[in-house]
Amino acid sequence: MSAPAQAVRQLRFTNKAFWRNPASAFFTFAFPLMFLVIFTSLLGGGQIRLPNVPTFELDLTTYYVGAMATFGVISACFTNIAIQTSFSRDQGLLKRLRGTPLPAWAYMSARVVHAMAVGALLVVITLVFGLLVYDAPLPTGTPLLEFIVTFLVGSLTFAALALALTAVIPNADAAPPIVNATILPLLFLSGIFIPLDKDAPAWISTVADLFPVKHFADAMRSGYLGNVTARTPLGSFHPFTFDWMDVLIVAGWGVVGLVLAARFFSWEPRR
């Protein structure tokens, strides 16, 4: 069997193992929708002015639909990969796989592609839920293509960063706290859970700009809301313009994560 065929077969096995654990699969898909309902219920159905478009008021429900779609991708491609890989390594599964004819790249490619598929399904479910429940718009045309490109670049980047992060995780028990301590502060600082309006402290934006989460969230939001048109007495304009620099910054972090993962990733349990 050729290496690509082995990768496809491993992808099938990974997918079967995921769906044969219904509790894990359920909460993987439930978390973004649960947070969406909770945050929109707590903060109400008001509006917010974002720092990059201070003259435009966006519905909070629409904001959170895009934010939770971004959160779903990060959860599937960063949090899940980092924790699951650490557990597999600590149990000796990766070491045994390393001794089989299955190429290492085929196994890792299957894990990453499956995580991307789960992330894509999470995005679709969140956007459809937002459309049906909150009447949030769906991206179409050029913004949809920008949204898809951002998803592909972001999911690959966070998968690479997840594999790189496993190098500093000493054992399986330490995986959840280390991964959550790494990503949760950035989710808050990047406006995923709490919208950052024009009155937010400047240092929050400065710190968030150093990491890929904010740039990924901004690019996803711009693609998701690219069709929104604001109308003022002076005329109409599109408040959310897509900035390819955000995508390039995310891709740069992906290259860094890939280099670190290639250099420091370990197939054997840490002692």
Wavefront OBJ file of the C-alpha trace (Angstrom):
o trace
v 0.000 0.000 0.000
v 1.341 3.412 -0.967
v 1.973 6.110 1.630
v -0.937 8.319 0.450
v -3.264 5.317 0.633
v -2.041 4.642 4.168
v -2.758 8.266 5.079
v -6.306 7.993 3.746
v -6.820 4.739 5.625
v -5.505 6.301 8.834
v -7.906 9.197 8.320
v -10.787 6.730 8.172
v -9.612 5.070 11.395
v -9.253 8.437 13.140
v -12.741 9.442 12.054
v -14.247 6.151 13.269
v -12.496 6.452 16.630
v -13.869 9.993 17.009
v -17.491 9.081 16.323
v -17.303 5.889 18.423
v -16.815 8.126 21.459
v -20.217 9.859 21.381
v -19.754 11.760 24.649
v -16.560 13.414 23.408
v -18.068 14.126 19.985
v -21.213 15.618 21.508
v -19.408 18.110 23.719
v -16.983 18.997 20.914
v -19.934 20.276 18.898
v -21.976 21.494 21.866
v -19.416 23.871 23.377
v -19.501 26.607 20.695
v -23.308 26.585 20.555
v -23.548 26.502 24.346
v -21.230 29.488 24.684
v -23.109 31.284 21.918
v -26.418 30.924 23.747
v -24.914 31.785 27.149
v -23.068 34.936 26.039
v -25.958 36.276 23.968
v -28.336 35.635 26.870
v -26.084 37.267 29.469
v -25.143 40.321 27.428
v -28.522 40.757 25.799
v -29.372 41.645 22.246
v -27.730 45.056 22.185
v -25.126 46.463 19.846
v -21.411 47.165 20.031
v -18.933 49.448 18.316
v -15.668 47.738 17.450
v -12.346 49.637 17.546
v -11.650 49.213 13.825
v -15.119 50.519 12.819
v -16.161 52.884 15.655
v -18.903 54.513 13.564
v -20.769 51.260 12.954
v -22.933 49.423 15.498
v -22.968 45.632 15.152
v -25.549 43.354 16.752
v -24.023 41.382 19.618
v -25.731 38.203 18.451
v -24.126 38.513 15.015
v -20.776 39.277 16.620
v -20.931 36.147 18.758
v -21.903 33.904 15.848
v -18.647 34.807 14.101
v -16.667 34.664 17.343
v -17.930 31.195 18.261
v -17.192 29.915 14.757
v -13.606 31.062 15.314
v -13.588 29.442 18.757
v -14.757 26.159 17.237
v -11.829 26.068 14.810
v -9.309 26.802 17.576
v -10.850 24.159 19.838
v -10.761 21.468 17.157
v -7.338 22.244 15.695
v -5.394 23.464 18.718
v -6.918 22.362 22.007
v -8.037 18.894 20.905
v -4.881 18.045 18.961
v -2.544 19.167 21.736
v -4.396 17.277 24.479
v -5.115 14.111 22.467
v -1.556 13.895 21.155
v -0.163 14.273 24.674
v -2.413 11.485 25.938
v -1.482 9.193 23.030
v 2.211 9.850 23.634
v 1.917 9.238 27.398
v 0.112 5.936 26.812
v 2.862 4.741 24.472
v 0.616 4.693 21.403
v 2.825 7.062 19.418
v 5.931 5.036 20.228
v 4.283 1.835 18.992
v 3.003 3.559 15.860
v 6.517 4.814 15.170
v 7.646 1.188 14.971
v 5.059 0.229 12.334
v 5.330 0.653 8.537
v 2.905 3.589 8.746
v 4.848 6.765 7.807
v 4.930 9.399 10.516
v 3.671 12.079 8.124
v 0.686 9.897 7.166
v -0.397 9.535 10.773
v 0.014 13.231 11.565
v -1.636 14.299 8.320
v -4.654 12.148 9.137
v -4.937 13.694 12.601
v -4.673 17.233 11.246
v -7.080 16.696 8.334
v -9.631 15.111 10.662
v -9.332 18.061 13.060
v -9.849 20.434 10.138
v -12.945 18.501 9.060
v -14.351 18.701 12.585
v -13.545 22.427 12.670
v -15.288 22.965 9.330
v -18.364 21.111 10.557
v -18.356 23.242 13.714
v -18.241 26.413 11.624
v -21.142 25.289 9.425
v -23.266 24.277 12.418
v -22.569 27.565 14.215
v -23.349 29.722 11.172
v -26.556 27.827 10.392
v -27.609 28.046 14.046
v -26.940 31.791 13.986
v -28.992 32.183 10.819
v -31.981 30.233 12.134
v -32.008 31.533 15.727
v -30.504 35.042 15.531
v -31.100 35.907 11.860
v -27.360 36.423 11.425
v -26.121 36.743 7.826
v -24.163 34.150 5.886
v -21.059 35.037 3.860
v -21.441 34.827 0.092
v -19.405 35.703 -2.973
v -15.913 37.069 -2.445
v -16.254 37.317 1.383
v -17.090 33.593 1.440
v -13.882 32.776 -0.450
v -11.911 34.978 1.960
v -13.621 33.215 4.862
v -12.669 29.783 3.486
v -9.043 30.777 2.866
v -8.812 32.159 6.399
v -10.240 28.926 7.792
v -7.725 26.774 5.895
v -4.722 28.879 6.902
v -5.888 29.240 10.497
v -6.714 25.575 11.036
v -3.334 24.449 9.678
v -1.560 27.071 11.786
v -3.214 26.112 15.054
v -2.631 22.409 14.336
v 1.084 23.100 13.875
v 1.186 25.184 17.056
v -0.603 22.391 18.945
v 2.029 19.840 17.902
v 4.769 22.280 18.873
v 3.166 22.851 22.282
v 3.317 19.125 23.087
v 7.087 19.508 23.404
v 6.630 21.434 26.675
v 3.864 19.198 28.077
v 5.566 16.746 30.459
v 2.736 14.214 30.774
v -0.917 13.610 30.011
v -2.137 14.954 33.353
v -0.485 18.288 32.644
v -1.906 18.588 29.116
v -5.329 20.146 29.873
v -4.065 22.850 32.278
v -1.095 23.801 30.079
v -3.174 23.957 26.898
v -5.974 25.940 28.558
v -3.507 28.287 30.250
v -1.985 28.928 26.841
v -5.133 29.579 24.826
v -7.777 30.899 27.251
v -6.069 34.244 28.042
v -5.619 34.876 24.315
v -9.292 34.106 23.658
v -10.285 36.817 26.153
v -7.638 39.322 25.010
v -8.603 38.777 21.353
v -12.293 39.494 21.900
v -13.598 35.986 21.334
v -15.543 35.702 24.597
v -15.921 39.378 25.531
v -16.184 41.973 22.724
v -13.495 44.632 22.884
v -15.093 47.974 22.087
v -13.416 51.286 21.336
v -13.065 52.033 25.077
v -11.006 48.913 25.857
v -7.505 49.534 27.316
v -4.872 49.961 24.633
v -2.514 47.406 26.191
v -5.010 44.615 25.541
v -4.942 45.255 21.811
v -1.154 45.634 21.869
v -0.634 42.274 23.545
v -3.251 40.532 21.394
v -1.614 41.808 18.200
v 1.506 39.794 19.038
v -0.301 36.451 18.764
v -2.262 34.725 15.987
v -5.635 34.410 17.742
v -6.659 38.049 17.271
v -5.538 38.157 13.647
v -7.380 34.928 12.928
v -10.516 36.229 14.642
v -10.346 39.537 12.749
v -9.909 37.795 9.394
v -12.733 35.335 10.111
v -15.014 38.206 11.166
v -14.151 40.261 8.086
v -14.919 37.337 5.805
v -18.079 36.441 7.700
v -19.383 40.040 7.698
v -17.939 41.095 4.364
v -21.414 41.545 2.851
v -22.691 43.817 5.636
v -23.422 47.338 4.421
v -23.662 50.319 6.778
v -25.853 53.240 5.777
v -25.194 56.759 7.038
v -26.457 60.208 5.986
v -23.242 60.573 4.004
v -23.772 57.333 2.072
v -23.246 53.577 2.339
v -20.001 51.769 3.058
v -18.720 48.302 3.978
v -17.469 48.518 7.571
v -15.648 45.160 7.492
v -12.892 45.198 4.895
v -10.771 42.091 4.593
v -7.079 42.548 5.434
v -4.790 39.892 3.962
v -2.083 40.970 6.396
v -4.017 39.195 9.154
v -3.881 35.974 7.133
v -0.156 36.410 6.466
v 0.548 36.903 10.179
v -1.413 33.762 11.020
v 0.471 31.861 8.305
v 3.774 33.124 9.733
v 2.864 31.694 13.117
v 2.026 28.446 11.335
v 5.524 28.279 9.862
v 7.009 28.908 13.311
v 4.843 26.158 14.805
v 5.798 23.736 12.027
v 9.522 24.364 12.520
v 9.267 23.940 16.290
v 7.167 20.793 15.951
v 9.629 19.267 13.473
v 12.520 20.036 15.810
v 11.136 19.194 19.251
v 8.160 16.844 18.794
v 8.640 13.557 20.644
v 7.030 10.199 19.858
v 8.086 8.647 23.174
v 6.589 9.289 26.635
v 8.318 12.019 28.590
v 10.181 10.862 31.672
l 1 2 3 4 5 6 7 8 9 10 11 12 13 14 15 16 17 18 19 20 21 22 23 24 25 26 27 28 29 30 31 32 33 34 35 36 37 38 39 40 41 42 43 44 45 46 47 48 49 50 51 52 53 54 55 56 57 58 59 60 61 62 63 64 65 66 67 68 69 70 71 72 73 74 75 76 77 78 79 80 81 82 83 84 85 86 87 88 89 90 91 92 93 94 95 96 97 98 99 100 101 102 103 104 105 106 107 108 109 110 111 112 113 114 115 116 117 118 119 120 121 122 123 124 125 126 127 128 129 130 131 132 133 134 135 136 137 138 139 140 141 142 143 144 145 146 147 148 149 150 151 152 153 154 155 156 157 158 159 160 161 162 163 164 165 166 167 168 169 170 171 172 173 174 175 176 177 178 179 180 181 182 183 184 185 186 187 188 189 190 191 192 193 194 195 196 197 198 199 200 201 202 203 204 205 206 207 208 209 210 211 212 213 214 215 216 217 218 219 220 221 222 223 224 225 226 227 228 229 230 231 232 233 234 235 236 237 238 239 240 241 242 243 244 245 246 247 248 249 250 251 252 253 254 255 256 257 258 259 260 261 262 263 264 265 266 267 268 269 270 271
